[in-house]
Amino acid sequence: MNTAKEYFQKQLDVPEFKQSYMEEKVKLDIGYQLEELKKDIQSLKPSEEIIRKIDRLEKYILSA
C-alpha cells in the first residue's frame, strides 16, 4: 500500500474525519445524480426513466 493510502486509512480511524468524509461523499454523490437528472430532462428522456432515477436517488438519501 502506498503512503497516501496508508495515511487515508489511518485518518478513517478518527471518528470526526470519517464522518466529515462520508458527509462530503454523500453530497458529491447526490450532486452527481442531480446533474444526470438535469441532463436527462434536457434531452427529453422518457419520464419512466427519470422517475426511476429519482426513486434511486430518494432511496440513497433515505439510507444515508
C-alpha positions, 0 to 999 in steps of 0.5 A: 500500500502506498503512503497516501493510502496508508495515511487515508486509512489511518485518518478513517480511524478518527471518528470526526474525519470519517464522518466529515468524509462520508458527509462530503461523499454523500453530497458529491454523490447526490450532486452527481445524480442531480446533474444526470437528472438535469441532463436527462430532462434536457434531452427529453428522456422518457419520464419512466426513466427519470422517475426511476432515477429519482426513486434511486436517488430518494432511496440513497438519501433515505439510507444515508 
